[in-house]
């Protein structure tokens, strides 16, 4: 039977408030450490890059070139400077979504607070981008249109974006996790050594990469629309 609860590794008391150290937090920090380590290595080796790339330099240049093209094709010229954030967001989500490939591990994105926190960050970037590039026109067009009386409705409409973004990612990852867990728990023993491999490749790898891409490009689109001239 699939257990929907998130494992808890401990509780830390801070200023009288209990902070629950969940599996989602631990795995998220592990993934951040992996990305940070990769970034440091790339930075150190950057000084040794040559005009004839090979090995690690090929990997780095391929990643940077691919995402630079992605930003130019899908992002507004006004938000090209945010390419680093969107690349980090995609890389973090990709590693988080495929974490289920490891035996007995649960993807941290199958726990709603993490997708919601990332979606909320995108929401703040949307507001920042709109105000930075359009100022009062963005506030007026987004929150006070067609009439100031609609302000509460417009606020709810804007906050629906991070909620829908987070639930889309959370629901898809959790759904795949439940299906695989049901197979392990209910299917005959002789089917557990072949079929689950293909399901893991689909739900954890292919589907996980797709959901990371969708979350990133939707966030990029929303931020770009906010930056567009009004």
C-alpha positions in Angstrom: 0.0 0.0 0.0 1.3 3.5 -0.9 2.0 5.8 2.0 1.3 9.4 1.1 3.0 10.8 4.2 6.4 12.3 3.8 9.2 10.8 6.0 10.4 12.9 8.9 14.0 12.7 10.0 13.8 14.9 13.0 12.6 18.1 14.6 14.6 21.2 15.3 13.4 23.8 17.8 14.2 27.4 16.8 13.1 30.3 18.9 10.3 28.1 20.3 9.1 27.0 16.9 9.4 23.4 15.9 10.9 22.9 12.4 10.2 19.5 10.9 13.2 18.1 8.9 11.3 16.2 6.3 12.7 13.9 3.5 11.8 16.7 1.1 14.1 19.1 2.8 17.0 16.7 3.0 16.8 15.6 -0.6 16.4 19.3 -1.8 19.6 20.2 0.0 21.4 17.2 -1.5 20.3 18.3 -5.0 21.3 21.9 -4.3 24.7 20.6 -3.1 25.2 18.6 -6.3 24.3 21.7 -8.4 26.6 23.9 -6.4 29.4 21.5 -6.7 29.0 21.3 -10.5 28.9 25.1 -10.7 32.1 25.4 -8.7 33.9 22.8 -10.8 32.8 24.5 -14.0 34.0 27.9 -12.6 37.4 26.5 -11.7 37.8 24.7 -15.0 36.6 27.7 -16.9 40.1 29.2 -16.8 41.5 26.1 -18.6 38.9 26.1 -21.4 40.4 26.2 -24.9 39.2 27.0 -28.4 39.0 23.2 -29.1 36.6 22.0 -26.5 36.6 18.4 -25.3 35.3 16.4 -22.4 33.9 18.5 -19.6 34.2 21.7 -21.6 32.0 20.1 -24.3 29.3 19.3 -21.7 29.3 22.8 -20.2 29.3 24.6 -23.6 26.5 22.4 -24.9 24.4 23.1 -21.8 25.0 26.8 -21.9 24.5 27.0 -25.7 21.3 25.0 -25.6 19.7 27.1 -22.8 20.9 30.4 -24.3 19.1 29.4 -27.5 16.1 28.4 -25.5 16.0 31.8 -23.8 16.4 33.7 -27.0 13.6 31.7 -28.7 11.1 31.8 -25.9 11.9 34.7 -23.6 11.4 38.4 -24.1 14.6 40.4 -24.8 13.9 42.3 -21.6 14.4 39.2 -19.4 17.4 37.6 -21.0 19.4 38.6 -17.9 17.3 36.1 -16.0 18.6 33.1 -18.0 20.8 32.0 -15.1 17.7 31.7 -12.8 15.6 29.8 -15.3 18.5 27.4 -16.0 19.0 26.7 -12.3 15.2 26.2 -11.9 15.1 23.7 -14.8 18.2 21.8 -13.5 16.8 21.7 -10.0 13.4 20.4 -11.1 15.0 17.9 -13.5 17.1 16.4 -10.7 14.2 16.5 -8.3 11.8 14.8 -10.7 14.2 12.0 -11.6 15.3 11.3 -8.0 12.7 8.5 -8.0 15.0 6.5 -10.2 17.1 5.8 -7.1 15.8 2.7 -5.2 13.3 3.5 -2.5 13.5 7.2 -3.0 10.7 9.7 -3.3 11.0 12.7 -5.6 10.8 15.9 -3.5 8.5 17.5 -6.0 5.9 14.8 -4.9 5.6 17.0 -1.8 3.4 20.0 -2.5 5.3 22.7 -0.4 8.3 22.4 -2.7 6.5 23.0 -6.0 4.5 25.8 -4.3 7.7 27.5 -3.0 9.2 27.4 -6.5 5.9 28.7 -8.1 5.7 31.4 -5.5 9.3 32.5 -6.5 8.2 32.7 -10.1 5.2 34.7 -9.0 7.4 37.3 -7.3 9.6 37.5 -10.5 6.4 38.1 -12.5 5.5 41.1 -10.3 9.1 42.4 -10.2 9.4 42.1 -14.0 6.1 43.9 -14.6 6.8 46.7 -12.2 10.4 47.1 -13.3 9.6 47.5 -17.0 6.1 49.0 -16.9 5.7 50.6 -13.5 2.3 51.9 -12.8 0.9 50.7 -16.1 1.5 47.2 -15.0 -0.2 47.7 -11.7 -3.1 49.5 -13.3 -3.5 47.0 -16.2 -3.2 43.9 -14.0 -4.9 44.8 -10.7 -7.2 47.8 -11.5 -8.6 46.8 -14.9 -11.3 47.2 -16.2 -12.3 49.1 -13.0 -10.7 49.4 -9.5 -13.7 47.6 -8.0 -12.3 44.4 -9.5 -9.1 44.6 -7.4 -10.0 41.6 -5.2 -10.9 39.5 -8.2 -7.7 40.5 -10.0 -5.6 39.7 -7.0 -7.1 36.2 -6.8 -6.5 35.8 -10.5 -2.8 36.6 -10.1 -2.4 34.3 -7.1 -4.0 31.5 -9.1 -0.9 31.3 -11.2 1.5 30.0 -8.6 -1.2 27.7 -7.3 -2.0 26.2 -10.7 1.8 25.9 -11.5 2.5 24.1 -8.3 -0.5 21.7 -8.4 0.3 20.8 -12.1 3.8 19.7 -11.2 2.9 18.2 -7.8 -0.1 16.2 -9.2 1.8 14.8 -12.2 4.8 13.7 -10.1 2.8 12.3 -7.3 0.5 10.5 -9.7 3.4 8.7 -11.3 4.8 7.8 -7.9 1.4 6.3 -6.8 1.1 4.2 -10.0 4.5 2.7 -9.7 4.0 2.0 -6.0 0.7 0.3 -6.7 2.4 -1.9 -9.3 5.0 -2.9 -6.8 2.4 -3.6 -4.1 -0.3 -5.3 -6.2 1.3 -6.9 -9.2 2.5 -10.5 -9.2 6.0 -11.0 -8.1 7.3 -12.1 -11.5 6.2 -8.8 -13.1 8.2 -6.7 -10.7 11.5 -7.2 -12.3 10.7 -6.1 -15.9 7.7 -3.8 -16.2 8.7 -1.4 -13.4 11.9 -0.6 -15.3 10.0 0.8 -18.2 7.6 2.6 -15.9 10.5 4.2 -14.0 12.0 5.3 -17.3 8.7 6.9 -18.4 7.4 8.4 -15.2 10.7 9.4 -13.5 12.9 10.2 -16.5 10.9 11.1 -19.5 7.8 12.4 -17.7 10.0 14.1 -15.0 12.0 15.9 -17.7 8.8 17.0 -19.4 7.3 18.4 -16.2 10.5 20.3 -15.5 10.4 21.8 -19.0 6.7 22.7 -18.7 7.1 24.4 -15.3 10.1 26.4 -16.6 8.6 27.5 -19.8 5.3 28.6 -18.2 7.2 30.6 -15.6 9.4 32.1 -18.4 6.2 33.0 -20.4 4.5 34.6 -17.5 7.6 36.7 -16.6 8.0 37.7 -20.3 4.4 38.8 -20.6 4.7 40.9 -17.5 7.7 42.6 -19.0 6.0 43.3 -22.3 5.1 46.9 -23.0 1.5 47.9 -22.0 
